[in-house]
Amino acid sequence: MAIGDTTSASGNDSLALGSNSSVTLDNSVALGSGSTATAVSATTANTTANAVVSGKTLTLNQAPTNGVVAVGSRQIQGVADGALTATSTDAVNGSQLFQTATSLNANANALGTATSTALGGGAAYNTTTGAFTAPLYSLAAGTFNNVGSALTALDTQGSKYFKANSALVGASVSGTNAIAAGPAAQATGTNSAAFGNGASVSVTDGLALGRGSSVTLANSVALGAGSAAAAVSATTANTTANAVVSGKTLTLNQAPTNGVVGVGNRQIQGVADGALTATSTDAVNGAQLFQTATSLNANANALGTATSTALGGGAAYNTTTGAFTAPLYSLAAGTFNNVGSALTALDTQGSKYFKANSALAGANASGTNAIAAGPAAQATGTNSAAFGNGASVSVTDGLALGRGSSVTLANSVALGAGSAAAAVSATTANTTANAVVSGKTLTINQSPTNGVVGVGNRQIQGVADGALTATSTDAVNGSQLFKAATNLNSNTNALGAATTAALGGGAAYNTTTGAYTAPLYSLAAGTFNNVGAALTAMDGQGTKYFKSNSFGNGSTATGADSIAIGPDAFATQTNTIAMGNAAKATGTDAIAIGAGALATGSIAAGVSTKAGGGGAAFGDYADAGGSAQSTSTTVTKGTALGHYAVVETNDGVALGSRSVAATVAGVMGYDPATNASSTATSSTWNSTLGAVSVGGSGNTRQITNLAAGTADTDAVNLAQLKALDTEFENVADRAVLYDGALGSPKDTLTLAGANSTDGGVTNGTRVTNLSAGALAATSTDAVNGAQLYSSLSSVGGSTASLLGGGAAYNPVTGTISAPSYTVQGNTYNDVGSAFGAVDSDLSSLNSSLTTGAVGVVQRTASADEMALVSAGGTGAAPGTSQKLTNLSAGTLSATSTDAVNGSQLFSTNTNLSSLGNSAAVNLGGGAAFDPATGTISAPSYTVQGNTYNNVGSTFGAVDSALTSLDIQGSKYFKTNSLVTGSVASGVNAIAIGPDASATQANAIAMGNAAQATGIDAIAIGAGALATGSIATGVNAKAGGGGRCVR
């Protein structure tokens, strides 16, 4: 239809209204003088690049399904508020765009202001221009304009030669002029000092060194490890998003006052810029929305970039994807990705794994590749999915989530109970006046070039997506504005959440109200609610009583709860302490104090002092097995006290300057009785530890002021030795002495008295009261008369007794009478003759036993058969049966030919009974074992109301029931597909739908070919793809932490 001078309408079902207007595209409309609706303009609108808003690519341009509406670069005034929904094709007016921009601008300003306040240090956000002023932190090490650099400066400066590595509670000092260093270390006494994890000093002038060391006596020192302290954990805050746009509740839907204008899902081209005021009802074009989105995008990018710059630590904001990279602060104590504390990862287990509780009708999935889950859920469209009580999808690629949700428009999504995805009715909106958007003055109102088109305050429905470019004059619909606002809101929420997470200290961003909660940092100097003030307080504390003057390398404390103080000092193990230039504490609980001191699990105090293996060395160049002066590096538990004192053996003690302890344990003491080393094994005669040395080669010293010893292991003094010499002189007169002069061999001892010439019958000296000497092959003891008489009597008597046969010993004459032996009736008087007779008889008996002719077991007539013979029986006629007792257990094996005894057979019978009982119990069903018959009664199993008496038939019934159950499926879970099944290869992952794939931990993929490929990713809808993000809707795609809802 063509109405007006020189108008033309050559497209099918087209309308040209106005002078010189023309339509060459089917199903299109040209309104106003000079307006044209052609195929060229429609194609241009469809191929325009997608717009990027706040770092997100928005797919806002779609091909019109019913042509276009061209108005020749005119305003469309009197446009009622269009519906703002995900599927809306309504035109939106200037007041709706103004309201959306104003709301987003307020949230962006609030977030910028809150961020600058939390950062402190003079950081500022200009709500007029959108400019961000970075903070300036003035510390002892210099000035810094981001949090990361300031934290690094604090970590590397502080005390250059003081390092600690612990997450436990800090030290406390309450004593006057006191010092405490180490987790939970306490110094409460005047002039006291506590160094180490849990070290404590409660008295005046006390010093505690080492984990858990404690001093409670004034003027005392405690060295070494003791107690432990508790760890302090840090927490972070979580935020929750909601469905409110940019933190504001927008009332945008009101009934139109004069009806609607339908354009049949067409573009409206040539729309002049509509007025953007609180009362405007003008339609806005693509250029206006593009300019608004571009301006807001620039501001969001500037704010994200400024925030990441201020946070430092590698924090980054990607202006292309909108992704925010959290900072990473690398300190000596570890790495952290927020200012307050490290985030605690939440590991949700999901549901294990699908539950339903309902007595309503079952789900129905009749569409090809469809999914239905929930009572009465219906999925009748191809590739559709319905989840929830009464949820329904009747179109292709639709997704309904929630009780009573429904989708009747293809490629649409309904989320939430009672929601619907269908054609929507006309609505209007409330607006708020404001001329500035996100800190930028936008010039988006221009005079129309070809007049205006009034539609009488009506809605224009069915408006296709307009092109979003800087020169576009297309009308934009509600879905485009809604999608832009939703994406900007998501980015604002994400930026707010990331900023508060990086700040830590309880900082929070409320995505519902847009309110920002400042952090609270609790430090020793007080509490602070911004980073700048907290850093200044930390920098100002320092160590009041700790000073150093050096240009050497810093100290290193890599062990848990360790302390290193001094240039190049190293404390590398748990609870170690290293104090001094190049001091090294390399073993657990080791303490090294002094320049060059080395303690490998021990205590070393002094210049270049060395201690290892649990030893202790005190004094310059002292060495208790640490290396260097010591000839052995494996000495353990040595003690070296003094300048150049050295311990070269385990448990040795070197006392005094240049003393060397080199004598090992196990030295035997001198025995004056033998004039040689003692052979006794007691600790009185045999040393059990390394020796104590008070000198060395060419270096000796007296031990003076030694008290007299009393115990066997006490040292004796010279006074005790003099008294002993006097006692020796008093006994020498009555003593028996060796022959020869002093020093002669002690091989002869002559008793005093007249010499005997008759073998001692007369003269000589009798030794009386002589105890019995040892009688052994090597004994050199003297024997007495009683021993000699007893020995002779014993030998004679025992010999006669052993000979037997009536032999007897005469102690008077010392002779033994001849024996008498009877063998097989013959008499013999010596052992040799008797044994000759026995040998002859044994040979005869052996021959009879070999042939089996004699004995209780004899060979029968059969060559390979033996029989137990009764009394008087023979092998051929054994007599009554005999019992064979005391038979050892025979070998039980496949090749054994041993006889078995009664206990073995009894054990076998018992095991058979146990096996029968066990088999009956495992069969169940009332089965029982009868030990008398060795049989098991048949069980009785009931499956689906039928009884079975054997396992095979029972499993057959179970198999049939399982097959039926597999066919029926779950009452509330239905699928209809012939394509590849789902795959859930990630830990705790869930995949539901044909070819659905959840490949990472905690990932969820629901829908035909849905893919969740990142950790915690959620992809819902046919063809949805989520790479570490949330994508909801048909072919929805999301990555980099973003969210996409289609």
DRENVORO-913637 format. One record per residue (C-alpha): y, x negated, z negated. Coordinates in pm, whole numbers, padded with zeros to 5 digits, always signed. Layout:
! residues N
YXZ;...
! end
This chain:
! residues 1046
+00000+00000+00000;+00347-00134+00095;+00664+00022-00052;+01010-00112+00044;+01200-00263+00336;+00995-00515+00538;+00716-00511+00282;+00357-00590+00379;+00020-00544+00206;-00255-00694+00421;-00508-00763+00141;-00774-00506+00058;-00679-00276-00234;-00340-00455-00262;+00011-00328-00353;+00352-00461-00236;+00652-00307-00416;+01007-00424-00330;+01208-00546-00032;+01049-00837+00156;+00753-00841-00084;+00412-00925+00061;+00044-00933-00043;-00223-01122+00151;-00483-01150-00130;-00735-00877-00206;-00690-00670-00524;-00342-00823-00584;+00008-00689-00658;+00357-00814-00557;+00636-00663-00773;+01004-00706-00682;+01213-00818-00389;+01081-01134-00220;+00765-01150-00433;+00446-01277-00268;+00083-01265-00381;-00118-01503-00168;-00450-01687-00180;-00262-02017-00209;-00093-01924-00538;-00416-01797-00686;-00600-02116-00599;-00322-02329-00745;-00342-02145-01074;-00717-02187-01093;-00722-02564-01021;-00446-02671-01258;-00565-02935-01508;-00660-02816-01854;-00385-02851-02111;-00409-03097-02399;-00274-02964-02730;-00272-03173-03052;-00528-03413-02909;-00766-03135-02795;-00845-03042-02434;-00815-02663-02400;-01001-02488-02120;-00736-02222-02059;-00747-02170-01681;-01006-01945-01523;-01027-01795-01177;-00883-01441-01163;-01155-01189-01098;-00937-00924-00931;-00656-01109-00756;-00305-01179-00889;+00020-00998-00979;+00333-01178-00847;+00684-01088-00970;+00884-01348-00779;+01010-01572-01064;+01141-01283-01275;+01129-01199-01645;+00893-00923-01751;+01078-00747-02026;+00969-00476-02265;+00619-00627-02292;+00440-00495-02601;+00256-00740-02826;-00073-00841-02663;-00395-00870-02859;-00457-01225-02992;-00835-01267-02981;-01078-01514-02828;-01149-01275-02537;-00802-01117-02495;-00656-01098-02143;-00334-00927-02263;+00006-01073-02176;+00190-01203-02482;+00562-01169-02534;+00825-01413-02653;+00820-01295-03015;+00446-01362-03045;+00484-01717-02910;+00788-01769-03136;+00594-01646-03445;+00295-01872-03368;+00513-02178-03308;+00719-02109-03622;+00407-02075-03841;+00251-02394-03704;+00586-02575-03743;+00606-02478-04113;+00257-02615-04181;+00324-02937-03990;+00647-02987-04190;+00467-02918-04521;+00188-03162-04436;+00432-03433-04326;+00640-03392-04643;+00333-03393-04870;+00190-03701-04697;+00514-03898-04735;+00539-03792-05102;+00184-03904-05174;+00237-04238-05000;+00555-04308-05199;+00735-04634-05129;+01022-04450-04959;+00800-04283-04700;+00974-03982-04543;+00912-03709-04285;+01212-03559-04098;+01144-03188-04050;+01428-03165-03797;+01323-03442-03559;+00955-03483-03658;+01010-03856-03714;+00804-04032-03986;+00947-04319-04190;+00674-04561-04305;+00661-04658-04677;+00781-04995-04805;+00585-05142-05097;+00757-05435-05273;+00492-05644-05448;+00481-05996-05588;+00316-06114-05267;+00588-05962-05046;+00679-05628-04889;+00430-05407-04703;+00468-05086-04501;+00113-04950-04518;-00141-04887-04793;-00410-05114-04646;-00188-05424-04638;-00060-05354-04990;-00412-05317-05133;-00522-05637-04957;-00224-05822-05106;-00305-05694-05454;-00671-05790-05409;-00600-06144-05284;-00308-06223-05515;-00326-06102-05877;-00471-06410-06034;-00565-06646-05753;-00826-06820-05964;-00957-06514-06146;-01225-06296-05985;-01455-06021-06113;-01722-05809-05946;-01808-05493-06141;-01778-05115-06135;-01803-05081-06515;-01523-04989-06758;-01238-05234-06802;-01172-05474-07086;-00964-05374-07391;-00737-05589-07608;-00592-05466-07937;-00577-05789-08140;-00254-05988-08165;-00248-06276-07910;-00601-06173-07800;-00772-06209-07459;-01056-06001-07308;-01213-06059-06965;-01517-05871-06832;-01649-05514-06811;-01615-05335-07148;-01513-05664-07314;-01325-05604-07645;-01098-05843-07836;-00970-05668-08151;-00919-05968-08381;-00602-06176-08404;-00605-06475-08164;-00955-06365-08049;-01105-06408-07700;-01397-06216-07541;-01539-06319-07202;-01831-06136-07040;-01982-05792-06984;-01967-05606-07317;-01852-05916-07510;-01669-05829-07834;-01468-06013-08104;-01348-05822-08409;-01227-06110-08628;-00949-06371-08633;-00979-06679-08409;-01317-06566-08272;-01449-06658-07924;-01730-06468-07744;-01869-06599-07411;-02145-06412-07227;-02278-06062-07164;-02305-05862-07487;-02197-06157-07704;-02034-06061-08034;-01834-06241-08307;-01786-06086-08651;-01721-06407-08857;-01370-06557-08850;-01317-06892-08673;-01659-06862-08502;-01790-06887-08144;-02072-06690-07976;-02219-06836-07655;-02474-06659-07433;-02576-06323-07294;-02629-06009-07502;-02549-05643-07428;-02467-05420-07124;-02202-05162-07037;-02210-04823-06859;-02099-04760-06500;-01808-04536-06411;-01846-04322-06104;-01572-04197-05882;-01546-03844-05728;-01363-03699-05430;-01238-03352-05347;-01368-03118-05081;-01169-02858-04893;-01280-02542-04720;-01140-02396-04400;-01083-02028-04333;-00989-01801-04048;-00612-01785-04112;-00407-01951-03834;-00199-02248-03951;-00216-02138-04313;-00029-01811-04238;-00157-01455-04216;-00023-01318-03889;+00005-00938-03843;+00010-00931-03466;-00156-00601-03371;+00043-00276-03360;+00008+00034-03144;+00221+00032-02824;+00506+00285-02820;+00503+00373-02449;+00145+00329-02330;+00011+00032-02136;+00025-00119-01788;-00311-00235-01655;-00328-00499-01382;-00705-00509-01345;-00772-00856-01488;-00521-01025-01253;-00272-01304-01293;+00097-01211-01317;+00276-01479-01119;+00644-01549-01082;+00720-01445-01442;+01061-01576-01546;+01102-01730-01890;+01098-01457-02152;+01339-01458-02444;+01197-01621-02762;+01353-01431-03053;+01225-01240-03353;+01275-00908-03165;+01180-01021-02813;+00933-00805-02618;+00950-01025-02306;+00639-01171-02149;+00625-01549-02173;+00503-01761-01884;+00271-02063-01864;+00561-02310-01856;+00692-02177-02186;+00354-02198-02357;+00291-02542-02199;+00628-02670-02319;+00565-02531-02669;+00214-02677-02681;+00333-03013-02540;+00610-03036-02801;+00376-02939-03085;+00116-03182-02949;+00368-03468-02945;+00469-03394-03303;+00107-03367-03418;+00030-03698-03247;+00335-03863-03404;+00238-03733-03748;-00126-03843-03706;-00021-04188-03584;+00235-04233-03861;-00013-04120-04125;-00283-04361-04006;-00025-04644-03987;+00091-04574-04342;-00265-04564-04472;-00352-04896-04304;-00700-05034-04356;-00794-04963-03994;-00717-04589-04020;-00659-04444-03672;-00566-04115-03506;-00693-04057-03151;-00421-03865-02963;-00666-03781-02686;-00947-03628-02892;-00764-03552-03216;-01028-03751-03405;-00918-03925-03726;-01080-04254-03826;-01079-04297-04204;-00940-04627-04343;-01171-04902-04467;-01033-05117-04747;-01223-05443-04791;-01171-05580-05142;-01361-05831-05352;-01531-05543-05533;-01657-05383-05212;-01539-05163-04929;-01375-04820-04971;-01260-04561-04722;-00998-04382-04930;-00721-04485-05166;-00864-04321-05479;-01236-04394-05454;-01530-04399-05212;-01641-04062-05078;-01972-03932-05209;-02189-03816-04923;-02327-03471-04967;-02681-03437-04853;-02764-03075-04800;-03124-02994-04755;-03063-02675-04562;-03295-02389-04617;-03666-02462-04639;-03669-02330-04382;-03632-01966-04272;-03645-01669-04513;-03615-01292-04467;-03636-01003-04715;-03621-00653-04567;-03831-00341-04510;-03627-00223-04208;-03740-00219-03847;-03830-00552-03688;-03618-00754-03443;-03644-00711-03064;-03587-00988-02808;-03651-00834-02466;-03401-01038-02264;-03525-01344-02077;-03497-01656-02299;-03343-01438-02573;-03358-01478-02954;-03333-01204-03220;-03349-01270-03597;-03289-00999-03859;-03388-00637-03929;-03333-00420-03620;-03163-00713-03441;-03157-00657-03061;-03122-00929-02794;-03167-00757-02456;-02943-00976-02237;-03062-01290-02056;-03014-01604-02270;-02871-01387-02547;-02903-01443-02922;-02861-01189-03206;-02875-01296-03574;-02829-01048-03863;-02920-00695-03975;-02853-00467-03677;-02690-00742-03468;-02707-00668-03095;-02636-00844-02763;-02680-00649-02440;-02523-00892-02192;-02600-01234-02042;-02526-01545-02252;-02395-01340-02544;-02418-01449-02912;-02386-01214-03213;-02386-01352-03570;-02358-01115-03870;-02465-00769-03988;-02380-00505-03729;-02213-00756-03495;-02233-00671-03124;-02156-00827-02787;-02111-00613-02476;-01910-00864-02270;-02101-01142-02091;-02050-01502-02210;-01892-01376-02532;-01944-01435-02904;-01915-01200-03203;-01897-01377-03542;-01918-01196-03879;-02041-00862-04012;-01924-00567-03802;-01756-00789-03541;-01762-00697-03172;-01701-00884-02847;-01577-00623-02597;-01261-00500-02429;-00986-00471-02694;-00708-00221-02737;-00337-00291-02723;-00169-00424-03040;+00173-00541-03151;+00281-00814-03389;+00531-00896-03660;+00750-01199-03594;+00971-01435-03791;+01294-01584-03663;+01342-01962-03632;+01495-02166-03352;+01323-02502-03419;+00951-02568-03349;+00777-02865-03519;+01105-03050-03562;+01201-03013-03195;+01463-02787-03036;+01289-02619-02744;+01489-02500-02443;+01243-02245-02304;+01471-01953-02196;+01603-01962-01841;+01775-01701-01634;+01548-01517-01390;+01616-01603-01027;+01517-01268-00877;+01602-01006-01139;+01365-00853-01397;+01075-00613-01404;+01069-00362-01696;+00747-00201-01797;+00884+00033-02060;+00765-00139-02374;+00404-00116-02268;+00112-00356-02285;-00002-00536-01971;-00378-00558-02002;-00634-00742-01791;-00401-01042-01739;-00604-01342-01614;-00536-01685-01762;-00207-01820-01628;-00163-02180-01520;-00029-02406-01801;+00199-02663-01635;+00559-02770-01669;+00658-02559-01364;+00429-02259-01412;+00583-01909-01392;+00253-01733-01463;+00224-01491-01753;-00008-01614-02027;-00242-01380-02207;-00323-01338-02574;-00643-01540-02554;-00454-01844-02425;-00197-01830-02705;-00469-01755-02961;-00679-02047-02840;-00381-02286-02848;-00283-02173-03200;-00643-02194-03323;-00687-02548-03191;-00354-02661-03335;-00450-02504-03668;-00788-02683-03668;-00620-03016-03594;-00360-02959-03865;-00635-02873-04116;-00843-03174-04010;-00542-03406-04038;-00457-03263-04381;-00816-03301-04503;-00844-03657-04368;-00510-03757-04521;-00604-03625-04867;-00950-03781-04845;-00794-04118-04762;-00541-04086-05047;-00811-03993-05304;-00697-03941-05661;-00763-03565-05640;-00524-03513-05346;-00603-03183-05170;-00489-02977-04871;-00537-02599-04884;-00622-02478-04535;-00556-02117-04639;-00200-02156-04768;-00104-02490-04619;-00020-02613-04971;-00063-02983-05050;-00171-03116-05392;-00045-03467-05462;-00292-03733-05588;-00303-03848-05950;-00388-04214-06012;-00476-04299-06374;-00406-04669-06438;-00365-04884-06747;+00013-04854-06709;+00004-04473-06691;-00052-04197-06435;+00113-04187-06091;+00119-03926-05816;+00195-04146-05516;+00052-04465-05373;+00376-04663-05387;+00429-04611-05760;+00063-04687-05836;+00072-05011-05638;+00396-05118-05808;+00239-05052-06150;-00074-05252-06063;+00136-05540-05928;+00356-05545-06239;+00074-05579-06492;-00080-05917-06404;-00229-06116-06687;+00028-06179-06956;-00177-06447-07125;-00334-06602-06815;-00153-06866-06605;-00268-07116-06342;-00108-07392-06137;-00307-07495-05832;-00304-07500-05455;-00683-07519-05421;-00921-07253-05296;-00958-06932-05494;-01247-06854-05726;-01553-06649-05624;-01745-06399-05841;-02028-06248-05638;-02271-06171-05921;-02271-05829-06085;-02036-05823-06390;-01957-06194-06336;-01632-06386-06406;-01492-06686-06215;-01169-06859-06326;-01027-07171-06157;-00996-07329-05810;-01330-07321-05625;-01499-07172-05933;-01820-06985-05847;-02005-06719-06052;-02287-06609-05825;-02537-06426-06048;-02539-06129-06288;-02323-06173-06604;-02228-06533-06516;-01905-06704-06629;-01746-07001-06447;-01419-07143-06588;-01255-07458-06452;-01187-07642-06126;-01507-07625-05915;-01707-07491-06210;-02030-07326-06095;-02245-07071-06282;-02542-07007-06052;-02807-06853-06277;-02828-06514-06450;-02621-06513-06774;-02512-06876-06706;-02185-07012-06855;-02006-07311-06697;-01679-07422-06864;-01489-07731-06749;-01393-07905-06423;-01705-07961-06215;-01933-07803-06477;-02266-07672-06342;-02485-07417-06524;-02801-07291-06352;-02906-07017-06592;-02780-07213-06896;-02461-07321-07081;-02251-07621-06969;-01917-07707-07135;-01720-08017-07040;-01604-08218-06739;-01888-08250-06483;-02133-08126-06744;-02471-08010-06611;-02726-07771-06764;-03032-07600-06621;-03355-07424-06715;-03212-07246-07017;-03065-07563-07167;-02723-07636-07315;-02490-07930-07251;-02163-07995-07437;-01934-08291-07371;-01792-08462-07064;-02068-08571-06821;-02340-08443-07057;-02656-08344-06869;-02930-08109-06992;-03144-08109-06678;-02885-07977-06433;-02904-08290-06204;-02677-08595-06162;-02737-08826-06464;-03077-08672-06548;-03370-08831-06363;-03539-08492-06346;-03393-08167-06213;-03675-07954-06356;-03599-08003-06727;-03600-07677-06924;-03441-07581-07258;-03287-07921-07319;-02986-07975-07548;-02730-08248-07474;-02438-08297-07719;-02187-08572-07654;-02017-08781-07386;-02278-08881-07121;-02561-08742-07338;-02867-08689-07115;-03193-08489-07157;-03477-08595-06928;-03767-08396-07073;-03840-08031-07156;-03708-07912-07495;-03553-08257-07556;-03240-08305-07768;-02986-08582-07703;-02734-08616-07990;-02425-08831-07953;-02245-09025-07683;-02477-09191-07426;-02791-09071-07603;-03095-09018-07377;-03384-08784-07469;-03680-08893-07255;-03986-08857-07483;-04203-08560-07388;-04392-08326-07619;-04754-08401-07720;-04698-08748-07871;-04962-08831-08135;-04832-08971-08467;-04951-09300-08626;-05247-09259-08865;-05242-09540-09130;-05605-09466-09208;-05712-09573-08859;-05417-09798-08779;-05392-09601-08449;-05257-09278-08307;-05389-08973-08485;-05648-08751-08319;-05545-08445-08520;-05422-08143-08323;-05189-07986-08582;-04813-07993-08528;-04790-08230-08830;-04955-08511-08629;-04896-08394-08270;-04540-08316-08146;-04506-07977-07975;-04154-08018-07832;-03951-08292-07663;-03810-08559-07895;-03464-08575-08055;-03279-08889-07945;-02968-09033-08110;-02932-09324-07866;-03066-09484-07550;-03165-09813-07394;-02944-10073-07564;-02760-09798-07750;-02886-09731-08102;-02732-09571-08409;-02825-09513-08773;-02891-09168-08916;-02706-09181-09248;-02678-08947-09546;-03036-08825-09486;-03180-08633-09782;-03535-08704-09902;-03796-08508-09706;-04029-08265-09884;-04246-08095-09616;-04507-08269-09403;-04282-08252-09099;-03961-08367-09278;-03800-08705-09205;-03809-08952-09500;-03525-09181-09607;-03534-09550-09712;-03546-09463-10083;-03876-09279-10032;-04026-09576-09845;-03928-09823-10125;-04095-09601-10385;-04413-09589-10174;-04427-09973-10156;-04427-09998-10537;-04723-09761-10558;-04920-09979-10314;-04870-10288-10536;-05003-10103-10846;-05334-10003-10684;-05405-10335-10504;-05582-10484-10813;-05862-10227-10816;-05877-10166-10444;-06170-10264-10215;-06029-10485-09939;-06157-10612-09607;-06270-10975-09586;-06034-11231-09440;-05662-11289-09456;-05394-11031-09372;-05407-10965-09000;-05772-11072-08959;-06020-10835-08790;-06138-10554-09019;-06507-10600-08935;-06646-10719-09273;-06622-10578-09625;-06794-10762-09917;-06829-10593-10256;-06748-10806-10561;-07027-10917-10798;-07300-11189-10811;-07472-11248-10481;-07825-11100-10451;-08112-11307-10310;-08390-11047-10330;-08252-10772-10110;-08048-10613-10383;-08323-10575-10643;-08112-10791-10869;-07743-10882-10861;-07509-10746-10596;-07296-10433-10645;-07439-10085-10644;-07241-09818-10466;-07300-09500-10657;-07185-09141-10619;-07198-09192-10241;-07171-08867-10055;-07414-08789-09777;-07315-08959-09452;-07323-08794-09113;-07664-08820-08944;-07591-08840-08570;-07668-09064-08275;-07323-09221-08295;-07267-09195-08671;-07154-09512-08852;-07151-09345-09197;-07337-09496-09493;-07636-09285-09608;-07749-09244-09970;-08103-09263-10120;-08151-08888-10119;-08076-08869-09743;-08336-09142-09667;-08611-08980-09881;-08540-08640-09731;-08551-08775-09377;-08890-08946-09423;-09043-08639-09589;-08899-08411-09323;-09029-08619-09033;-09382-08655-09179;-09410-08290-09282;-09274-08156-08956;-09504-08380-08751;-09812-08259-08940;-09693-07902-08912;-09639-07936-08539;-09984-08093-08487;-10148-07807-08674;-10531-07803-08687;-10528-07888-09061;-10320-08211-09019;-10133-08314-09343;-09860-08568-09441;-09910-08795-09751;-09564-08899-09882;-09720-09170-10099;-09895-09352-09815;-09676-09224-09533;-09985-09124-09325;-10096-08801-09146;-10461-08678-09150;-10632-08596-08814;-10619-08232-08690;-10920-08017-08577;-10883-07789-08263;-11144-07533-08143;-11130-07443-07771;-11391-07199-07624;-11630-07288-07912;-11587-07665-07892;-11407-07884-08159;-11148-08152-08075;-10960-08390-08323;-10668-08501-08109;-10412-08323-07894;-10514-08487-07565;-10879-08374-07580;-10780-08021-07680;-10532-07988-07390;-10797-08116-07145;-11026-07833-07248;-10747-07577-07221;-10658-07697-06871;-11010-07644-06747;-11021-07285-06884;-10678-07200-06738;-10791-07305-06390;-11084-07064-06411;-10859-06777-06538;-10600-06839-06263;-10873-06804-05999;-10981-06466-06142;-10620-06337-06160;-10555-06444-05802;-10845-06240-05672;-10753-05941-05892;-11087-05947-06069;-10949-05946-06425;-10651-05800-06615;-10501-05453-06670;-10404-05442-06302;-10701-05509-06075;-10759-05488-05702;-10959-05187-05584;-11204-05175-05297;-10904-05140-05062;-10742-05476-04974;-10384-05350-05019;-10432-05132-05330;-10396-05216-05701;-10488-04996-06000;-10402-04982-06372;-10740-05021-06542;-10827-04839-06864;-11018-05011-07142;-11364-05098-07011;-11274-05006-06653;-11280-05217-06336;-11090-05224-06007;-11366-05023-05843;-11378-04772-06134;-11037-04782-06316;-11117-04503-06560;-10853-04264-06705;-10495-04282-06568;-10259-04515-06756;-09885-04488-06834;-09669-04782-06723;-09374-04829-06968;-09084-05074-07010;-09042-05087-06630;-08700-05224-06526;-08496-05030-06267;-08599-05103-05908;-08351-05178-05631;-08238-04860-05449;-08171-04947-05087;-08293-04860-04739;-08530-05162-04734;-08632-05175-05104;-09007-05177-05194;-08942-05183-05572;-09101-04932-05811;-08848-04694-05972;-08862-04591-06338;-08816-04252-06506;-08444-04299-06582;-08370-04366-06213;-08553-04049-06106;-08381-03852-06385;-08040-03978-06263;-08125-03878-05908;-08225-03527-06021;-07905-03499-06225;-07693-03603-05925;-07873-03349-05704;-07798-03076-05960;-07430-03185-05975;-07414-03184-05596;-07562-02835-05584;-07316-02706-05848;-07021-02879-05675;-07120-02735-05336;-07144-02386-05488;-06803-02420-05658;-06640-02548-05337;-06799-02267-05134;-06660-02010-05380;-06720-01646-05301;-06970-01614-05590;-07205-01885-05454;-07433-02032-05731;-07680-02322-05758;-08029-02263-05909;-08153-02600-06050;-08507-02461-06086;-08545-02396-05711;-08275-02631-05581;-08119-02355-05372;-07759-02215-05341;-07707-01841-05321;-07501-01711-05026;-07122-01665-05089;-06930-01344-05019;-06588-01367-04847;-06354-01076-04776;-06119-01115-04475;-05904-00822-04359;-06134-00581-04550;-06459-00717-04401;-06725-00911-04598;-06886-01233-04470;-07169-01437-04627;-07126-01773-04459;-06838-02010-04384;-06875-02000-04004;-06839-01621-03972;-06556-01623-04228;-06354-01882-04032;-06422-01683-03716;-06259-01380-03882;-05966-01592-04007;-05919-01734-03656;-05903-01384-03511;-05650-01279-03776;-05435-01588-03710;-05448-01519-03336;-05328-01164-03402;-05055-01292-03637;-04943-01547-03377;-04911-01268-03118;-04713-01041-03352;-04473-01316-03476;-04235-01262-03765;-04113-00909-03816;-03751-01021-03818;-03773-01312-03574;-03844-01257-03202;-03823-01476-02892;-03888-01409-02524;-03906-01722-02312;-04140-01914-02084;-03946-02243-02084;-03998-02555-02295;-04016-02504-02672;-03761-02631-02926;-03760-02985-03071;-03636-03080-03421;-03679-03460-03445;-03399-03529-03697;-03469-03541-04072;-03428-03187-04219;-03323-03064-03871;-03368-02705-03737;-03409-02610-03370;-03447-02244-03261;-03458-02131-02898;-03602-02238-02559;-03544-02610-02499;-03323-02626-02811;-03291-02981-02950;-03181-03106-03298;-03219-03485-03288;-03024-03612-03592;-03040-03565-03971;-02941-03213-04092;-02863-03102-03732;-02896-02731-03634;-02946-02612-03274;-02980-02237-03205;-02989-02087-02855;-03129-02156-02508;-03086-02533-02435;-02856-02573-02738;-02825-02940-02838;-02718-03084-03176;-02717-03463-03121;-02507-03591-03415;-02567-03609-03791;-02480-03268-03952;-02400-03131-03602;-02427-02752-03544;-02472-02609-03193;-02506-02228-03169;-02524-02046-02836;-02689-02091-02496;-02604-02436-02359;-02394-02529-02664;-02355-02908-02724;-02243-03059-03057;-02226-03439-03098;-02155-03476-03468;-01939-03157-03468;-01964-02776-03459;-01992-02591-03126;-02033-02212-03129;-02059-02004-02812;-02215-02011-02467;-02180-02362-02317;-01945-02457-02600;-01901-02832-02646;-01760-03023-02941;-01754-03390-03042;-01567-03644-03250;-01561-03422-03559;-01398-03130-03374;-01496-02763-03364;-01528-02539-03060;-01573-02158-03071;-01610-01973-02740;
! end
